[in-house]
Amino acid sequence: MISMANLNNNIIIYPEDKIKDAMEKINSFPAGSTLFVIERSTDKVIGTLTDGDIRRGLLKGIEIIDLVDKVMRSSFKFLTKGNYYNDQIEVFKNLNLKTIPLLDDEGKLLKVYDLTILKNVLPVDVVIMAGGKGERLLPKETPKPLLKVGNKPILEHNIDRLAANGIENFYISVNYLGDMIKGYFKDGDSKKISIKYVDEEVPLGTIGAVSRIKEFGSENVLVMNSDLLTNIDFADFYNEFITQGADIAVATIPYKVPIPYAVIETNGNIVRSLKEKPIFTYYSNAGIYLIKSKLLKTIPQNVFYNATDFIDAAIAEAHKIISYPILGYWLDIGKPEDYIRAQEEVKHLNL
């Protein structure tokens, strides 16, 4: 829980404060800003206050030396920790709300979301696998996740898109030149997120490093490779995962294989059909997963373990695993030609 001391005191007002004090706070923020009225004895949010609320109160004869509880709005919109609010976020934006509070189960203020930049609020933790050497890419003095695509590193594109979906808790696995990644992102405070690092002294595969994370703050975890450039709709991905009641969702990329000849289907030596130059579609692993956090505890400790090993084990245990085809853009930046392609295509992407 975020304590009251960790919140910006300028957004907080108490019901027994004077309206004049509230006006001074509101005046220091952009137009349309909201103050949150906190009950001092319980730290619970009991109302909100805007300049519009004050103006309406003044028109009714209330004076600026009167108390905040005379003009505050006791009925207000809010989010609660751990819930998924994609549809509600759009409703809030349509109501021209600029901010929305996140409350805990007791009604205490945890944080305030800026709806001018927020897309969704997805209740997941994120693990980004950034420990690989990127041996097929140059220059060697820069870890692949920090290679710039457009105006910022590959890894930063992914972190920014996830943060715009209201995700706050990040873990980044590092190994090769990991100190450079740590030095660039630090603890995530500049992006208003929390970043913790998982050190791989030896390579642990594409998901083995997750075994070093003892506890997650969310029931579901998004795990992804760091070297992907994609505009996957994270909210839709999450919604499909929840709606289907899945244990694991694997993001996939359609891969079409054209056959240059007519293909004959037979039963024994009897021809049943003939298809002229068919195209077969397969679905390849995109390196992005949503996983129930309790399943991640099955990953063996500190051994090389790939995501394919994890999926195979989950299949053997009859867990529900679904495929989520990415309909938008996706590129695995693994080779120099991929990196060159990404530099051109990023100009046309809405990331």
N, C-alpha and C positions, 0 to 999 in steps of 0.2 A: 504494500500500500504506500502511496505517496503521502507524506505527512503534510500538514498545513504549512509547515515551515518551508517546504520545497515548492510551494506554489507562489506565483507572482502576486504579492500582496496588493498590487494596484488593481487587480480584478476582483478583489474581495471587499465587501462592505458588510456592516452589521446592522440589524434592524433598529438598534437604539442610536445609531449614528445620525447626524443631521443631514438633511437633503443637500445642504450647501457642500458638505464634505464629499458626497457622492458626485455632485456636479463638477467639482475640481478633479476628481479621478477620471470621470468620463471625458472631460475636456482634454486630458493628456493623451487620449487614444483616438484612432481614426473614427470618422463618422460611422454610426451603426454599431459601435462597440457595446458590450453588455457587462454589467457588474453582477456578481453572484452574491446573494444575501445569505450570510452564514449565521446560524444560531450559535452564539458564543459558548453556551454550556454543553452543546453536543457536537459541534463542528459540522452539523448537517446543513445542507443547502435547503433553505425554506422559501426561496424566491429569486427572481431576477429583476434587474433594473436597467432601463435604457434612458436616453435623453428624451425619448418620446413619452415614456411613462411619467417623467418629471414634468414635462410640458403640460400633459393632460391634468396632472395634479394641480399645477399652478393655475390653470384655467378654472378649476373648481374652487379656488380660494385657499388652497394649501400654501403655506409659506416655506421659504427655504430654510428657516430655522426649525421647522417641524422635523419629525423623525422619519427615517427611511421606510419604516413599516407602513406608513400612510400611503405610499405611492408604489411600493414594490408589487410585482406581479407574482402571486403565490402559485398560479398554475403555469407551468413552463415545460418545454420539451427537453429531454435529456436521454443519454445513453447509459446502460449499465454494463459493468465490466463482464467480459466473457460471452456476450451475446453478439449475434450477427445482425447488422443493421443496414444492409445495402439499400433496400427499398426505402427505408425511413430517411436515409441521408438525402435521397433525391427529393423527398417530401419537404425536408427541412430547407433545402436549397430553394425550392419553389416558394417557400414562405418568406424568402429573402433573409433568412437567418444567416448571420456571418460567423457565429460561433455556436458550439453546442457542448455542454458539460458532460463529462463521464463521471458517474457516481458509483460507489460501491454498494453492497447490499444494504448498508445502513443509511444510505443517502448522503454519505460524505463525498466531498469533491476530490477526485483523483487527478484530473487534468481537464484542460479545455482544448477542444479541437477547432482548428481554423477551417471553416467550410469553404473558404475561397480557394484552398489548395487541396483539400481532402477529397478523395474519390469515394472511399468506402471505409468501413471499420471492420477488418477481418481479425477475429480472435485466434490468431495463430502465432507461434514462435517460428523463427526462420533460422535454418542452418545453411550456410553457403560454403561449398567445398572449394577452397582456394589454395590447396597445398601442392598442386602439381607443378612440375618444372616447365611445362610448355616447350618441350625440347624441339618441336617442329617450327617454333617461332623465334624470331630474333627481334630486338637485341637481347642478349643473355643477361645484361646487367639490370634489366627490369622484369619483375615477375609479370607473367601474362595478364593476371587480373588488373594490373595497373597500366597496361598499354591503352593509350587513348584511342577512342573511336569518336570522331567528331571532336567535341570540346571537353570530354571528360573520359576517365578510364571505364573500361568494360564493366568492372565490378560496381562502379558508382552508378552507372545507368540502372543496374538491377536493384541496388539498395534504394535509390531514389524512387523508383516505381513501386517498390514494396512499401516504403514509408508513406507514399501518397495514398496507400490503401489502409492507412491507420495502424500498420504493424510497427511495434516498438522494440521488441526483444529479438536481437540478432546474435547469432554465433557464427564466427568465421573460422574455419579450419585453415591453418597456415603451416607451411614447412619451408619450401624454397624461397629465400629472400623474404621471409615472413615479417621481419622487422620493418621492411619498407611499407608493407600493407598496414601494419600496426601504426606506423608513424603517420601515414596518410589519413586514416580514418579515426585514429585514437579510440576514445570510448564512445564515439557517436554523438556526443553532446552537441556538437555544432549542427547536427541534423535533427536534434531533439528526439534521438532514439538511444537505445542502450546496445553497445556492441561488446561482446566478450569473445576472447580468442581461444581456440583449441589448438594447442601445439602438437604437431606430429613430428616426433624426433626421427621416426622412420615412416616411410609411406604406408598408409593404412587402407589404401584402396579408395573407391568412390563413395563409400559410406561408413567405413570402419571408424573414422574419427568421432562419429556421433556417440560411440560407446563411452567416450570420455566426458560426456555431459550427463551429470548425475540426475538432475531434475529440470523439467520444463515448467514454465508458468502457464502453459495452455494445454488443453486436451489433444490438440492437433498441431502438427508440425509440418512446415513446408521445407523440404530439402531440395536444393538445386545446385547445379554446377555454376562456377563463377564466370566461365568463359562463353556464356550464351548471350546473344543479342536477340531480344524477343519483345514483342508487344502483347504477349499472352494476356488474356483478360483474367487476372488473378481472382477477381470476385466471382466470375462465372465458374471458374475452375473449382473454387471453394464451394459454391452453391451446388454444383453437380456432385461433389464429394459428399456433402451433407444429405442432399435429397436422395441419393442412391443408398444411403446407409453403408457406405464403403469403409473398409478398414484401411485401404490404400488406394490412391488414385495416381495413375501414371500418365503424365502428359506425353502425347505421341505426335509424330509427324507423318502425314501420309507420304508414302514413297511409291511412285508409279513405275512399273516395269513393263515397257512395251515389247511384245513379241512380234518380230518382223514377218512371221509366217502364219498360215492358217493352222489352228490347233485342233486336233481330232481327239474327242473323248470316246473311249471305248469301254466295253464290258467284255473282258476276254478279247476275242478278235472281232467282236461285233461293234461296228461304228454306231455310236448313239447320237453324236452331234459333231458339227464342224464350225468353228468360230474363226472368222477371218481377222487376222492380226489383232488379237485381243490385248487389252491393257489390264494387267493385274495390279491391284493396290494393296500394299502392305503398310503396316504401321510400325514405325521405328521409335525407339525410346528417345525422348527429348531431353532427358536429364533433369526433369522437374517432377517432384512427387509431393503429395499430401499424405500424411501418415498419422495414424493414431499414436500418440506419444508412448502409450503403454507397450506397443509392439517394438519400439526402438530399443527397449530394454533387452530384447532377445539378441541384439548384435553382440557377438563375442568380444571380450575386452582385449584391446591393444593387439589385434592381429589384422593382417591384410584381409579386407572383406569388401567386396564390390556390391553395388546396389542390385546387380543381377543375382548374386548369392542370396541377398535378403529377400528379394521377390520370390525366388525359387523356394526358399524355406517357408514363406508365407503361403504360397500355393499348396505346398505339401501339408500345411496345417489347416487347409480349407478356409482361410480367411478370404473375405470378399475383396477382390481387386478389380478395379474398373479402369478402362482406357478413356482418356480425355483428349480427343484430337484437337490440336491447335489449328484454328482456322486463320489466324493472322500470320505475322512474320516470325521466323525463327532461323537463327544461324549459329552453328557451332563454330567458333573461331579457333580452329585447330591448326590450320596451315597458313603460310604466307599469302596464298591466293585468297583465302577466306578473309584475312585481315584487310587486304586491298578492297575486296568486295564490300566489306562492312563499312569502310570509309566512305564509299560512294552511296550505299543504300541508306545509311543513317540520315542523310540529308532529306530523305523523303518519308521518314518514319515519325509518327507522333508518339514519342517515348516519354 
